[in-house]
Amino acid sequence: MDFPLFHLDWLNDRFLIAMIAIIHVFINHGLAVGFIPYITLLEQKGVMRGGPDQVTDLAWDKMVQRMMMVGFVITTTMGAMTGVGIWFSAALISPNSIGSLIRVFYWGWFTEWIVFVLEVIFIMIYFLTWKNSNKSLRAKQRHIRFGWFLSAFSWLTMAIIVAILGFMMDPGNWIEEHSFINGLTNPIYLPQLLFRTPTAMVIGGAFGFLLIMLFTKKESPIRPTAMKTTAIWTLLWLPMSILAAIHYYNVIPEAMTANMSTAVGTMEFELYYDILKYIILVATSSLALLAIWVLWKPKKVNLIMVIIPFVLSLGFLGIFERVREFIRKPYVIGDYMYSNLIREEDYPLLQRDGILKHATYTRITEITDENKLEAGRDVFMIACSRCHTSQGINSIIYVFEKMYGIGKPLDINGMKAYIPNMHNGRPYMPPYPGNEEELDALAHYIYYLQQSGTALEGSQSAGSQLNPTHSVEHFIEQKSKQQ
Ligand code: HEC
C-alpha cells in the first residue's frame, strides 16, 4: 500500500524469490556451511597420511584442493549473488515486510552483512593460500586452523539468518512486546537451527561423494579412502539430521496451531507435509545406503549411485523450504503482517474506509462507473497480486474458473459473494481487506481480465501515481478549508 508495487505477471512474484532462495540454500548449506568443515577435515587427514618427510599426502591434498575450488568458485559467485538476490527480490516484491524485519533485526542484519562479507574474504584467503601452505608443516597447520575458523564463520551467517526465518513463521512473544530480544528468541529459531546444522553437514557430504567421483580416477588408490571418510562423515551427521527434523516437524504444528489464528489443516498443507515426510525418508535412507555400501565395497561405486542420493537430498532441502514458506501463510510475518503486506491491526480501518483511501499509490479517490476498472486493478494489485497473477502462474482467472467451470464467463456476483469469505475455506489466504465498493470494482476487473485477456503490469513498466489526497497541496487545501 505504501510502495509502488513491482509485479511479474508471467512468472508470479513469489516464484521469483523462491527460485533464487532455493538455489542459494543448496549452495549455502551444501558448499559452505556443511562443506568447509568437511574439506578442512579432509585436508587434515592428508597431513596425517603424509610420510615423516612430507608436509602432506600430495595426491590426496591435490584432490581436496580441487574439491575446494568448486566450493570456492560457486560460493563466491552464484552463492554470494543469490544471497544478495534473495533480499533484493524480497525487498522488491514484499517491501513492507522487509521494512518491518529491518526495524526488528537492524543490528542482527548489520552483523550478518559484516559476517557475510568477511566470510567471502576468508573463503578467498583459505583457497588462495592453499598452495603456499604446503611449503612447511607449520604453514599447513595454520592453514587447517584457518579452515576450522572459516567453518565457524560460515555457520554463523546461517545462524543469524535463521533467527529471521523463524521469526517470520512465529514471532512468539514479540507480538506482545516489540523488542529485538523477543524477536530473536522466537520459538522456531532453535529447532530450525538444530535441524539446518546437521542437514548442511549431510548435504556437504553428498557434494563430497560427487566431487570425489569426478576428481579421482577409478583405479586411483585414494578414491576408496576418500569415499570411506565421506561415508563416515555422512553417517555421523545423518542421525542428528533425522532426529532434528523430527523435532522441528513436531514444533511447527504446535506453534502454528497455538499461536496462529487460522487453522493449518488445509488440503494443501497436508499434501506438502506428507510429501516432506516421504522425501525425508527416501532421501536420508538413500544417502545412508550409499554410505554403508561405500564402507562395504568402496571400489564398487559408480557415478549413478552417487548422483541419485545427491539429487534426492537437494530435493529434500528444496521441499523443506517450500513447506516452510507455505505454512506461514496467510502471513508474511506470523500474526502480524499478512502476505498481501497489510498489517492485521490495520484491517478494521481499511475495511471501513476502503484500501484505496489509505493507499499511497493510486489515482482513485472515489469509485465511479468511469474509473471502476482502474479502481479494481489497484485493489487487485494491493490485495491479491503478491500471490496471484492475471494471466501467468496461479492466475486469478484460473483459480476462479477452477471453481465455476474452465472457459465459462466468470460470474461477477458469484465472485463478490466468494471473496469476503475466501479466508474461511482457504485459510492460506488473508481475509479480503477492502470495502463493498472496492469489492464490486475488483470483481468487475477480474471479469474484464478474463474477457479481454489483458495482463496486469507492475509499476516497473506501468509507472505509478501518487494518491491525490496524499499530496502536500491537498493537505494545505484541507487546512485552509477548516479555518
Ligand atoms: C497469501 C497469498 C494469497 C493472497 C494474498 C491471495 N490468494 Fe488466492 N490463493 C492463494 C493460493 C496459494 C491459492 C491456491 C492455489 C492452488 O489451487 O494451488 C489461492 C486460491 C484462490 C482461489 C481458488 C480457491 C479454491 O477454492 O480453489 C480464489 C478464487 C482466490 N485465490 C482468489 C483470491 C483473491 C480474489 C484474492 C485477493 C482479494 C486472493 N486470492 C489473494 C494465495 C493467495
Boltz pocket constraint, residues with backbone or C-beta under 6 A from the ligand:
constraints:
  - pocket:
      binder: B
      contacts: [[A, 329], [A, 330], [A, 339], [A, 340], [A, 379], [A, 380], [A, 383], [A, 384], [A, 385], [A, 386], [A, 387], [A, 388], [A, 394], [A, 396], [A, 399], [A, 400], [A, 402], [A, 403], [A, 419], [A, 422], [A, 426], [A, 428], [A, 429], [A, 430], [A, 432]]
      max_distance: 6.0
